[in-house]
Amino acid sequence: MAKKCTISEAVIKRLPRYYRYIKQLERDGVKRVSSSELAKNLGVTASQVRQDFSNFGEFGQQGYGYSVGKLRSEIASILGLDQQHNIIIIGCGNIGKALARYIGFADDGFFVRAMFDVDPTVIQKVPEGVEVLNVNRLAEYINTHPVDIAAICVQKEYAKDVAENLVRLGVKHFWNFAPVDLSGVAEGVICENINMSDSLFVLSYRINEQQ
């Protein structure tokens, strides 16, 4: 399966929605699904579904639909979910704790391996197998353990310094929960900025429009 060089951001953002729905179909024992059914349940058109998938190859046959198992496997491969990703969390506040406790990540190959804070005693009841370490041991840990993604869960004023330190230590893939954009922190860095206020503001806009 050959992926085109440039995929639009809109298509990339729809892929996880396709994956979640198809994964649920597979759990429910559904064997085949049409583009029309996918479109109806995901709020897009059948033409959009087919166009999105065509960016990555031909997954189905016209008039016959898609094999649910094959489609789930193909999208998982596109999203890199057929690989294991080792995550560390910087910051043991409420967001960091919530990420560490969420068990759903492991189902798709994401494993929280360690958490770091200036005061590791603040964390309690983390899942078995998750180390909680003082942040001054970060370099030691990264030098001796594979780290694919760093979740940054610190206060805004510390986020850039944390990211720059991680880059110096060789980590360049960030899942950033601090309310600051870290995308341009260094060349070659891949950063997904999660701004919960933005999402809340969009919800507020839609409520306001409905009134």
Buried (B, 14 or more C-beta within 10 A) or exposed (E): EEEEEEBEEEBEEBBEBBBEBBBEBBEEEEEBBBBBBBBEEBEBEBEBBBEBBEBBEEBBEEEEBBBBBEBBBBBBBBBEBEEEBBBBBBBBBEBBBEBBEEEEBEEBBBBBBBBBBEEBEBBEEBEEEBBBBEBEEBBEBBEEEEBBBBBBBBEEEBBBEBBBBBBEBEBBBBBBBBBBEBEEBBEEBEBEBBBEEEEEEEEEEEEEEEE
